[in-house]
Amino acid sequence: MFTGSIVALVTPMNDKGAVDRASLKKLIDYHVSSGTAAIVSVGTTGESATLAHDEHIEVVLQTLELAAGRIPVIAGTGANATSEAISLTQRLSNTGIVGCLTVTPYYNKPSQEGLYQHFKAIAESTDLPQILYNVPSRTGCDMLPPTIARLAKIKNIVAVKEATGNLSRVSQIQVLLDDEDFILLSGDDSSSLDFMQLGGRGVISVTANVAAREMAQLCHLAEQGNFAEARRLNQRLMPLHQDLFVEPSPTPVKWACKALGLISTDTMRLPMLPLTDAARPVVERALKSAGLL
């Protein structure tokens, strides 16, 4: 459940900005039928930053209810206050989630020791498996390989989502690990295949929102060691990997989901805005290049 193509699921909203349950069910059904390995509910792509805490919990619970055991659900539970991250984690304990994805604290830029103590405190507050999430382009905070290796020694810290796009991090982390079972996941679609060829076990993917079957196939081919075929598929997806970030994510991927009929609107909450007229043809071309339109 912590390997393969894991989708960083968008949170569909109606015209008034409320969570759109019907579209959420449609998305989940799409991922179940497409072979997606697991769903991350209310991560960065799920607009965790603009959902109130009670909404955050409710979206995860709705996702669990609609998934109905057909696909594992991982909850985004990160926060820049350790107590807040612990609260989110504990509120979702015993709900049916299979683990938590916890982002590095944003804005306050803690030291490496501060990061270690933050994630250690969260892990010790729960029995749920924990996936570390390192995305310095979003948080302004980079969790370095020695810190990841230290945290990997904690029993229920089982994986890391590495979203720097820096492929050298794979070997830098691996050489420091004592636990061969610790899972490295890419958080960058553009470099995810190379990441897997170096020893990564999958990707937590934005692209999978609209190319679920293709991303599942890509990860399956990589797992089999068929990198020649995987690379041909990845080349077809590359414009999508890149152009889903033509404007701040998840704006482009939400528009793409609507264009494919997966959700009813591409409504965003301020300060995020819908995709601009100038960017729409860019995303449309990427969808066509991938064979999705």
LUMLO-956446 format. One record per residue (C-alpha): residue number from 1; residue in one letter; x, y, z. Coordinates in nm, 4 decimals, always signed. Layout:
<sites>
<site pos="NUM" code="a" u="X" v="Y" w="Z"/>
...
</sites>
This chain:
<sites>
<site pos="1" code="m" u="+0.0000" v="+0.0000" w="+0.0000"/>
<site pos="2" code="f" u="+0.3025" v="+0.2311" w="+0.0325"/>
<site pos="3" code="t" u="+0.4488" v="+0.1431" w="-0.3069"/>
<site pos="4" code="g" u="+0.3481" v="+0.1939" w="-0.6685"/>
<site pos="5" code="s" u="+0.1366" v="+0.4811" w="-0.7998"/>
<site pos="6" code="i" u="-0.0192" v="+0.6646" w="-0.5066"/>
<site pos="7" code="v" u="-0.2378" v="+0.9577" w="-0.6077"/>
<site pos="8" code="a" u="-0.2148" v="+1.2932" w="-0.4287"/>
<site pos="9" code="l" u="-0.5891" v="+1.3374" w="-0.4711"/>
<site pos="10" code="v" u="-0.7463" v="+1.6749" w="-0.5466"/>
<site pos="11" code="t" u="-1.0341" v="+1.7848" w="-0.3245"/>
<site pos="12" code="p" u="-1.3293" v="+1.8610" w="-0.5554"/>
<site pos="13" code="m" u="-1.5425" v="+2.1610" w="-0.4649"/>
<site pos="14" code="n" u="-1.8699" v="+2.2998" w="-0.5954"/>
<site pos="15" code="d" u="-1.9254" v="+2.6547" w="-0.7213"/>
<site pos="16" code="k" u="-1.9654" v="+2.7794" w="-0.3625"/>
<site pos="17" code="g" u="-1.6412" v="+2.6217" w="-0.2464"/>
<site pos="18" code="a" u="-1.7952" v="+2.3377" w="-0.0462"/>
<site pos="19" code="v" u="-1.6629" v="+1.9850" w="-0.0848"/>
<site pos="20" code="d" u="-1.8355" v="+1.8106" w="-0.3770"/>
<site pos="21" code="r" u="-1.9190" v="+1.4602" w="-0.2539"/>
<site pos="22" code="a" u="-2.0497" v="+1.3347" w="-0.5888"/>
<site pos="23" code="s" u="-1.7273" v="+1.4329" w="-0.7654"/>
<site pos="24" code="l" u="-1.5207" v="+1.2834" w="-0.4835"/>
<site pos="25" code="k" u="-1.6969" v="+0.9496" w="-0.5351"/>
<site pos="26" code="k" u="-1.6357" v="+0.9711" w="-0.9099"/>
<site pos="27" code="l" u="-1.2650" v="+1.0322" w="-0.8517"/>
<site pos="28" code="i" u="-1.2333" v="+0.7426" w="-0.6086"/>
<site pos="29" code="d" u="-1.4169" v="+0.5049" w="-0.8444"/>
<site pos="30" code="y" u="-1.1824" v="+0.6151" w="-1.1243"/>
<site pos="31" code="h" u="-0.8744" v="+0.5320" w="-0.9176"/>
<site pos="32" code="v" u="-1.0108" v="+0.1977" w="-0.8018"/>
<site pos="33" code="s" u="-1.0815" v="+0.0932" w="-1.1604"/>
<site pos="34" code="s" u="-0.7469" v="+0.2277" w="-1.2873"/>
<site pos="35" code="g" u="-0.5221" v="+0.0313" w="-1.0521"/>
<site pos="36" code="t" u="-0.3990" v="+0.3183" w="-0.8337"/>
<site pos="37" code="a" u="-0.2207" v="+0.1674" w="-0.5322"/>
<site pos="38" code="a" u="-0.3501" v="+0.4121" w="-0.2701"/>
<site pos="39" code="i" u="-0.5008" v="+0.7575" w="-0.2198"/>
<site pos="40" code="v" u="-0.3468" v="+1.0415" w="-0.0227"/>
<site pos="41" code="s" u="-0.6415" v="+1.2435" w="+0.1058"/>
<site pos="42" code="v" u="-0.5909" v="+1.6133" w="+0.1880"/>
<site pos="43" code="g" u="-0.2248" v="+1.6450" w="+0.1123"/>
<site pos="44" code="t" u="-0.0878" v="+1.9574" w="-0.0551"/>
<site pos="45" code="t" u="-0.2695" v="+1.8730" w="-0.3797"/>
<site pos="46" code="g" u="-0.5859" v="+1.8226" w="-0.1749"/>
<site pos="47" code="e" u="-0.5665" v="+2.1875" w="-0.0635"/>
<site pos="48" code="s" u="-0.4917" v="+2.1165" w="+0.3000"/>
<site pos="49" code="a" u="-0.3737" v="+2.4753" w="+0.3373"/>
<site pos="50" code="t" u="-0.7194" v="+2.6211" w="+0.2672"/>
<site pos="51" code="l" u="-0.9396" v="+2.3662" w="+0.4455"/>
<site pos="52" code="a" u="-1.0450" v="+2.4273" w="+0.8053"/>
<site pos="53" code="h" u="-0.9408" v="+2.1544" w="+1.0472"/>
<site pos="54" code="d" u="-1.2906" v="+2.0092" w="+1.0777"/>
<site pos="55" code="e" u="-1.3243" v="+2.0123" w="+0.6973"/>
<site pos="56" code="h" u="-0.9863" v="+1.8414" w="+0.6686"/>
<site pos="57" code="i" u="-1.1049" v="+1.5578" w="+0.8920"/>
<site pos="58" code="e" u="-1.4417" v="+1.5394" w="+0.7148"/>
<site pos="59" code="v" u="-1.2837" v="+1.5055" w="+0.3689"/>
<site pos="60" code="v" u="-1.0668" v="+1.2161" w="+0.4909"/>
<site pos="61" code="l" u="-1.3702" v="+1.0493" w="+0.6503"/>
<site pos="62" code="q" u="-1.5764" v="+1.0930" w="+0.3338"/>
<site pos="63" code="t" u="-1.2917" v="+0.9497" w="+0.1275"/>
<site pos="64" code="l" u="-1.2783" v="+0.6464" w="+0.3555"/>
<site pos="65" code="e" u="-1.6545" v="+0.6025" w="+0.3375"/>
<site pos="66" code="l" u="-1.6672" v="+0.6280" w="-0.0423"/>
<site pos="67" code="a" u="-1.3605" v="+0.4092" w="-0.0889"/>
<site pos="68" code="a" u="-1.5391" v="+0.1431" w="+0.1162"/>
<site pos="69" code="g" u="-1.2255" v="-0.0640" w="+0.1600"/>
<site pos="70" code="r" u="-1.1586" v="-0.0884" w="-0.2146"/>
<site pos="71" code="i" u="-0.8380" v="+0.1169" w="-0.2026"/>
<site pos="72" code="p" u="-0.6114" v="+0.2158" w="+0.0902"/>
<site pos="73" code="v" u="-0.6422" v="+0.5747" w="+0.2139"/>
<site pos="74" code="i" u="-0.3461" v="+0.7681" w="+0.3568"/>
<site pos="75" code="a" u="-0.4280" v="+1.0952" w="+0.5329"/>
<site pos="76" code="g" u="-0.2281" v="+1.4137" w="+0.5047"/>
<site pos="77" code="t" u="-0.1748" v="+1.5200" w="+0.8664"/>
<site pos="78" code="g" u="+0.1139" v="+1.7658" w="+0.8493"/>
<site pos="79" code="a" u="+0.1288" v="+2.1060" w="+1.0145"/>
<site pos="80" code="n" u="+0.3954" v="+2.3552" w="+1.1131"/>
<site pos="81" code="a" u="+0.3022" v="+2.3208" w="+1.4811"/>
<site pos="82" code="t" u="+0.3883" v="+1.9817" w="+1.6253"/>
<site pos="83" code="s" u="+0.0839" v="+1.9857" w="+1.8536"/>
<site pos="84" code="e" u="-0.1436" v="+2.0518" w="+1.5560"/>
<site pos="85" code="a" u="+0.0037" v="+1.7646" w="+1.3561"/>
<site pos="86" code="i" u="-0.0384" v="+1.5347" w="+1.6558"/>
<site pos="87" code="s" u="-0.4004" v="+1.6477" w="+1.6946"/>
<site pos="88" code="l" u="-0.4821" v="+1.5750" w="+1.3292"/>
<site pos="89" code="t" u="-0.3097" v="+1.2373" w="+1.3536"/>
<site pos="90" code="q" u="-0.4915" v="+1.1358" w="+1.6697"/>
<site pos="91" code="r" u="-0.8321" v="+1.2521" w="+1.5429"/>
<site pos="92" code="l" u="-0.7878" v="+1.0172" w="+1.2471"/>
<site pos="93" code="s" u="-0.6692" v="+0.7181" w="+1.4486"/>
<site pos="94" code="n" u="-0.9037" v="+0.4191" w="+1.4357"/>
<site pos="95" code="t" u="-1.0904" v="+0.5582" w="+1.1347"/>
<site pos="96" code="g" u="-0.9568" v="+0.3132" w="+0.8788"/>
<site pos="97" code="i" u="-0.6688" v="+0.5123" w="+0.7281"/>
<site pos="98" code="v" u="-0.3611" v="+0.3001" w="+0.6664"/>
<site pos="99" code="g" u="-0.1079" v="+0.5715" w="+0.7462"/>
<site pos="100" code="c" u="-0.0252" v="+0.9409" w="+0.7548"/>
<site pos="101" code="l" u="+0.1709" v="+1.1651" w="+0.5200"/>
<site pos="102" code="t" u="+0.3336" v="+1.4369" w="+0.7270"/>
<site pos="103" code="v" u="+0.4996" v="+1.7339" w="+0.5607"/>
<site pos="104" code="t" u="+0.7990" v="+1.9179" w="+0.7027"/>
<site pos="105" code="p" u="+0.6931" v="+2.2257" w="+0.9041"/>
<site pos="106" code="y" u="+0.6460" v="+2.5225" w="+0.6767"/>
<site pos="107" code="y" u="+0.7324" v="+2.8885" w="+0.7381"/>
<site pos="108" code="n" u="+0.9104" v="+2.8509" w="+1.0744"/>
<site pos="109" code="k" u="+1.2180" v="+2.6775" w="+0.9164"/>
<site pos="110" code="p" u="+1.3278" v="+2.4496" w="+1.2024"/>
<site pos="111" code="s" u="+1.6788" v="+2.3083" w="+1.2395"/>
<site pos="112" code="q" u="+1.7546" v="+1.9454" w="+1.1516"/>
<site pos="113" code="e" u="+1.7320" v="+1.8598" w="+1.5219"/>
<site pos="114" code="g" u="+1.3997" v="+2.0424" w="+1.5391"/>
<site pos="115" code="l" u="+1.2745" v="+1.8359" w="+1.2448"/>
<site pos="116" code="y" u="+1.3871" v="+1.5158" w="+1.4129"/>
<site pos="117" code="q" u="+1.2110" v="+1.6010" w="+1.7387"/>
<site pos="118" code="h" u="+0.8955" v="+1.7127" w="+1.5491"/>
<site pos="119" code="f" u="+0.8535" v="+1.3867" w="+1.3584"/>
<site pos="120" code="k" u="+0.9626" v="+1.1766" w="+1.6557"/>
<site pos="121" code="a" u="+0.6911" v="+1.3348" w="+1.8720"/>
<site pos="122" code="i" u="+0.4255" v="+1.2716" w="+1.6060"/>
<site pos="123" code="a" u="+0.5318" v="+0.9094" w="+1.5567"/>
<site pos="124" code="e" u="+0.5313" v="+0.8449" w="+1.9296"/>
<site pos="125" code="s" u="+0.1754" v="+0.9787" w="+1.9580"/>
<site pos="126" code="t" u="+0.0258" v="+0.7059" w="+1.7360"/>
<site pos="127" code="d" u="+0.0603" v="+0.3490" w="+1.6138"/>
<site pos="128" code="l" u="-0.0215" v="+0.4560" w="+1.2569"/>
<site pos="129" code="p" u="+0.2555" v="+0.4179" w="+0.9971"/>
<site pos="130" code="q" u="+0.4134" v="+0.7534" w="+0.9128"/>
<site pos="131" code="i" u="+0.5399" v="+0.8759" w="+0.5749"/>
<site pos="132" code="l" u="+0.7761" v="+1.1718" w="+0.5975"/>
<site pos="133" code="y" u="+0.7268" v="+1.4389" w="+0.3298"/>
<site pos="134" code="n" u="+1.0135" v="+1.6590" w="+0.2188"/>
<site pos="135" code="v" u="+0.9180" v="+1.9377" w="-0.0247"/>
<site pos="136" code="p" u="+1.1431" v="+2.2402" w="+0.0362"/>
<site pos="137" code="s" u="+1.0073" v="+2.4303" w="-0.2659"/>
<site pos="138" code="r" u="+0.6758" v="+2.4536" w="-0.0788"/>
<site pos="139" code="t" u="+0.7875" v="+2.4738" w="+0.2821"/>
<site pos="140" code="g" u="+1.1211" v="+2.6567" w="+0.2773"/>
<site pos="141" code="c" u="+1.2545" v="+2.3685" w="+0.4867"/>
<site pos="142" code="d" u="+1.4775" v="+2.0865" w="+0.3602"/>
<site pos="143" code="m" u="+1.5016" v="+1.7653" w="+0.5613"/>
<site pos="144" code="l" u="+1.8481" v="+1.6305" w="+0.4870"/>
<site pos="145" code="p" u="+1.9386" v="+1.2620" w="+0.4349"/>
<site pos="146" code="p" u="+2.1056" v="+1.2141" w="+0.7773"/>
<site pos="147" code="t" u="+1.7861" v="+1.3354" w="+0.9482"/>
<site pos="148" code="i" u="+1.5714" v="+1.1019" w="+0.7365"/>
<site pos="149" code="a" u="+1.8022" v="+0.8127" w="+0.8254"/>
<site pos="150" code="r" u="+1.7750" v="+0.8939" w="+1.1968"/>
<site pos="151" code="l" u="+1.3963" v="+0.9062" w="+1.1745"/>
<site pos="152" code="a" u="+1.3866" v="+0.5766" w="+0.9820"/>
<site pos="153" code="k" u="+1.5024" v="+0.4037" w="+1.3001"/>
<site pos="154" code="i" u="+1.1692" v="+0.4890" w="+1.4663"/>
<site pos="155" code="k" u="+0.9469" v="+0.1828" w="+1.4320"/>
<site pos="156" code="n" u="+0.6382" v="+0.3360" w="+1.2693"/>
<site pos="157" code="i" u="+0.8199" v="+0.5814" w="+1.0398"/>
<site pos="158" code="v" u="+0.8150" v="+0.3614" w="+0.7322"/>
<site pos="159" code="a" u="+0.8760" v="+0.5808" w="+0.4271"/>
<site pos="160" code="v" u="+0.9693" v="+0.9206" w="+0.2891"/>
<site pos="161" code="k" u="+0.8185" v="+1.1163" w="+0.0025"/>
<site pos="162" code="e" u="+1.1210" v="+1.2971" w="-0.1427"/>
<site pos="163" code="a" u="+1.0023" v="+1.5859" w="-0.3596"/>
<site pos="164" code="t" u="+1.3216" v="+1.7813" w="-0.4160"/>
<site pos="165" code="g" u="+1.3645" v="+1.6393" w="-0.7662"/>
<site pos="166" code="n" u="+1.7303" v="+1.5872" w="-0.6725"/>
<site pos="167" code="l" u="+1.8042" v="+1.2293" w="-0.7766"/>
<site pos="168" code="s" u="+2.1279" v="+1.2149" w="-0.5809"/>
<site pos="169" code="r" u="+1.9135" v="+1.2112" w="-0.2668"/>
<site pos="170" code="v" u="+1.8135" v="+0.8512" w="-0.3365"/>
<site pos="171" code="s" u="+2.1652" v="+0.7114" w="-0.2909"/>
<site pos="172" code="q" u="+2.2454" v="+0.9653" w="-0.0174"/>
<site pos="173" code="i" u="+1.9538" v="+0.8330" w="+0.1877"/>
<site pos="174" code="q" u="+2.0071" v="+0.4659" w="+0.1000"/>
<site pos="175" code="v" u="+2.3702" v="+0.4604" w="+0.2093"/>
<site pos="176" code="l" u="+2.2694" v="+0.5904" w="+0.5540"/>
<site pos="177" code="l" u="+1.9780" v="+0.3536" w="+0.6152"/>
<site pos="178" code="d" u="+2.0001" v="+0.0633" w="+0.8570"/>
<site pos="179" code="d" u="+1.6550" v="-0.0667" w="+0.7587"/>
<site pos="180" code="e" u="+1.6339" v="-0.2105" w="+0.4063"/>
<site pos="181" code="d" u="+1.2537" v="-0.2099" w="+0.4318"/>
<site pos="182" code="f" u="+1.2342" v="+0.1692" w="+0.4614"/>
<site pos="183" code="i" u="+1.0517" v="+0.2926" w="+0.1491"/>
<site pos="184" code="l" u="+1.1644" v="+0.5786" w="-0.0727"/>
<site pos="185" code="l" u="+0.8868" v="+0.7419" w="-0.2739"/>
<site pos="186" code="s" u="+0.9258" v="+1.0136" w="-0.5337"/>
<site pos="187" code="g" u="+0.7228" v="+1.3299" w="-0.4915"/>
<site pos="188" code="d" u="+0.8217" v="+1.4683" w="-0.8305"/>
<site pos="189" code="d" u="+0.6461" v="+1.3197" w="-1.1327"/>
<site pos="190" code="s" u="+0.9034" v="+1.4448" w="-1.3842"/>
<site pos="191" code="s" u="+1.1896" v="+1.2541" w="-1.2222"/>
<site pos="192" code="s" u="+0.9899" v="+0.9680" w="-1.0694"/>
<site pos="193" code="l" u="+1.0948" v="+0.7018" w="-1.3210"/>
<site pos="194" code="d" u="+1.4638" v="+0.7812" w="-1.2716"/>
<site pos="195" code="f" u="+1.3989" v="+0.7840" w="-0.8962"/>
<site pos="196" code="m" u="+1.2530" v="+0.4326" w="-0.9182"/>
<site pos="197" code="q" u="+1.5392" v="+0.3095" w="-1.1356"/>
<site pos="198" code="l" u="+1.7763" v="+0.4174" w="-0.8578"/>
<site pos="199" code="g" u="+1.5844" v="+0.2203" w="-0.5969"/>
<site pos="200" code="g" u="+1.2663" v="+0.4132" w="-0.5206"/>
<site pos="201" code="r" u="+0.9504" v="+0.2079" w="-0.4752"/>
<site pos="202" code="g" u="+0.6909" v="+0.4368" w="-0.6321"/>
<site pos="203" code="v" u="+0.5552" v="+0.7891" w="-0.6506"/>
<site pos="204" code="i" u="+0.2987" v="+1.0028" w="-0.4740"/>
<site pos="205" code="s" u="+0.1717" v="+1.1583" w="-0.7911"/>
<site pos="206" code="v" u="-0.0113" v="+1.4667" w="-0.9138"/>
<site pos="207" code="t" u="-0.0185" v="+1.3297" w="-1.2696"/>
<site pos="208" code="a" u="-0.2102" v="+1.0240" w="-1.1479"/>
<site pos="209" code="n" u="-0.5137" v="+1.2450" w="-1.0872"/>
<site pos="210" code="v" u="-0.5736" v="+1.2484" w="-1.4633"/>
<site pos="211" code="a" u="-0.3563" v="+0.9598" w="-1.5902"/>
<site pos="212" code="a" u="-0.4230" v="+0.7018" w="-1.3214"/>
<site pos="213" code="r" u="-0.4001" v="+0.3925" w="-1.5391"/>
<site pos="214" code="e" u="-0.0838" v="+0.5169" w="-1.7092"/>
<site pos="215" code="m" u="+0.0925" v="+0.5991" w="-1.3808"/>
<site pos="216" code="a" u="-0.0048" v="+0.2614" w="-1.2359"/>
<site pos="217" code="q" u="+0.1382" v="+0.0958" w="-1.5468"/>
<site pos="218" code="l" u="+0.4555" v="+0.3043" w="-1.5264"/>
<site pos="219" code="c" u="+0.5177" v="+0.1920" w="-1.1693"/>
<site pos="220" code="h" u="+0.4379" v="-0.1691" w="-1.2569"/>
<site pos="221" code="l" u="+0.6881" v="-0.1662" w="-1.5442"/>
<site pos="222" code="a" u="+0.9528" v="-0.0126" w="-1.3177"/>
<site pos="223" code="e" u="+0.8886" v="-0.2760" w="-1.0514"/>
<site pos="224" code="q" u="+0.9366" v="-0.5458" w="-1.3164"/>
<site pos="225" code="g" u="+1.2612" v="-0.3824" w="-1.4288"/>
<site pos="226" code="n" u="+1.1206" v="-0.3100" w="-1.7751"/>
<site pos="227" code="f" u="+1.2651" v="+0.0388" w="-1.7929"/>
<site pos="228" code="a" u="+1.2758" v="+0.0547" w="-2.1734"/>
<site pos="229" code="e" u="+0.8973" v="+0.0245" w="-2.1960"/>
<site pos="230" code="a" u="+0.8517" v="+0.2432" w="-1.8898"/>
<site pos="231" code="r" u="+1.0614" v="+0.5169" w="-2.0480"/>
<site pos="232" code="r" u="+0.8507" v="+0.5151" w="-2.3655"/>
<site pos="233" code="l" u="+0.5375" v="+0.5589" w="-2.1574"/>
<site pos="234" code="n" u="+0.7017" v="+0.8257" w="-1.9430"/>
<site pos="235" code="q" u="+0.8038" v="+1.0283" w="-2.2466"/>
<site pos="236" code="r" u="+0.4384" v="+1.0421" w="-2.3502"/>
<site pos="237" code="l" u="+0.3451" v="+1.1645" w="-2.0036"/>
<site pos="238" code="m" u="+0.6328" v="+1.4129" w="-1.9669"/>
<site pos="239" code="p" u="+0.4432" v="+1.7220" w="-2.0947"/>
<site pos="240" code="l" u="+0.1743" v="+1.6390" w="-1.8389"/>
<site pos="241" code="h" u="+0.4290" v="+1.5950" w="-1.5572"/>
<site pos="242" code="q" u="+0.5647" v="+1.9406" w="-1.6350"/>
<site pos="243" code="d" u="+0.2610" v="+2.1414" w="-1.7456"/>
<site pos="244" code="l" u="+0.0449" v="+2.0434" w="-1.4505"/>
<site pos="245" code="f" u="+0.2718" v="+2.2954" w="-1.2769"/>
<site pos="246" code="v" u="+0.2429" v="+2.5733" w="-1.5382"/>
<site pos="247" code="e" u="+0.0655" v="+2.7659" w="-1.2599"/>
<site pos="248" code="p" u="+0.0736" v="+2.6931" w="-0.8866"/>
<site pos="249" code="s" u="-0.0540" v="+2.3440" w="-0.8097"/>
<site pos="250" code="p" u="-0.3244" v="+2.2193" w="-0.7732"/>
<site pos="251" code="t" u="-0.4795" v="+2.4806" w="-1.0053"/>
<site pos="252" code="p" u="-0.3747" v="+2.3137" w="-1.3352"/>
<site pos="253" code="v" u="-0.4571" v="+1.9584" w="-1.2279"/>
<site pos="254" code="k" u="-0.8001" v="+2.0625" w="-1.1034"/>
<site pos="255" code="w" u="-0.8722" v="+2.2220" w="-1.4396"/>
<site pos="256" code="a" u="-0.7503" v="+1.9048" w="-1.6109"/>
<site pos="257" code="c" u="-0.9774" v="+1.6899" w="-1.3929"/>
<site pos="258" code="k" u="-1.2723" v="+1.9053" w="-1.4944"/>
<site pos="259" code="a" u="-1.1711" v="+1.8923" w="-1.8632"/>
<site pos="260" code="l" u="-1.1773" v="+1.5119" w="-1.8441"/>
<site pos="261" code="g" u="-1.5145" v="+1.5087" w="-1.6693"/>
<site pos="262" code="l" u="-1.3773" v="+1.3700" w="-1.3440"/>
<site pos="263" code="i" u="-1.5039" v="+1.6621" w="-1.1338"/>
<site pos="264" code="s" u="-1.7825" v="+1.9125" w="-1.1896"/>
<site pos="265" code="t" u="-1.5913" v="+2.2381" w="-1.1324"/>
<site pos="266" code="d" u="-1.2320" v="+2.3545" w="-1.0939"/>
<site pos="267" code="t" u="-1.3218" v="+2.5827" w="-0.8024"/>
<site pos="268" code="m" u="-1.0290" v="+2.6930" w="-0.5882"/>
<site pos="269" code="r" u="-1.0258" v="+2.8763" w="-0.2563"/>
<site pos="270" code="l" u="-0.8430" v="+3.2028" w="-0.2130"/>
<site pos="271" code="p" u="-0.5585" v="+3.2800" w="-0.2281"/>
<site pos="272" code="m" u="-0.5513" v="+3.0178" w="-0.5057"/>
<site pos="273" code="l" u="-0.7200" v="+3.1105" w="-0.8331"/>
<site pos="274" code="p" u="-0.8613" v="+2.9091" w="-1.1254"/>
<site pos="275" code="l" u="-0.6398" v="+2.8424" w="-1.4248"/>
<site pos="276" code="t" u="-0.5872" v="+3.1510" w="-1.6413"/>
<site pos="277" code="d" u="-0.7004" v="+3.1696" w="-2.0024"/>
<site pos="278" code="a" u="-0.3351" v="+3.1841" w="-2.1106"/>
<site pos="279" code="a" u="-0.2476" v="+2.8563" w="-1.9350"/>
<site pos="280" code="r" u="-0.5469" v="+2.6509" w="-2.0454"/>
<site pos="281" code="p" u="-0.4126" v="+2.5656" w="-2.3943"/>
<site pos="282" code="v" u="-0.0853" v="+2.4543" w="-2.2342"/>
<site pos="283" code="v" u="-0.2591" v="+2.2025" w="-2.0087"/>
<site pos="284" code="e" u="-0.4935" v="+2.0959" w="-2.2887"/>
<site pos="285" code="r" u="-0.1971" v="+2.0202" w="-2.5171"/>
<site pos="286" code="a" u="-0.0378" v="+1.8125" w="-2.2416"/>
<site pos="287" code="l" u="-0.3582" v="+1.6111" w="-2.1988"/>
<site pos="288" code="k" u="-0.3710" v="+1.5509" w="-2.5747"/>
<site pos="289" code="s" u="-0.0024" v="+1.4551" w="-2.5831"/>
<site pos="290" code="a" u="-0.0728" v="+1.1922" w="-2.3170"/>
<site pos="291" code="g" u="-0.3627" v="+1.0557" w="-2.5215"/>
<site pos="292" code="l" u="-0.6209" v="+1.1581" w="-2.2637"/>
<site pos="293" code="l" u="-0.8161" v="+1.4038" w="-2.4814"/>
</sites>
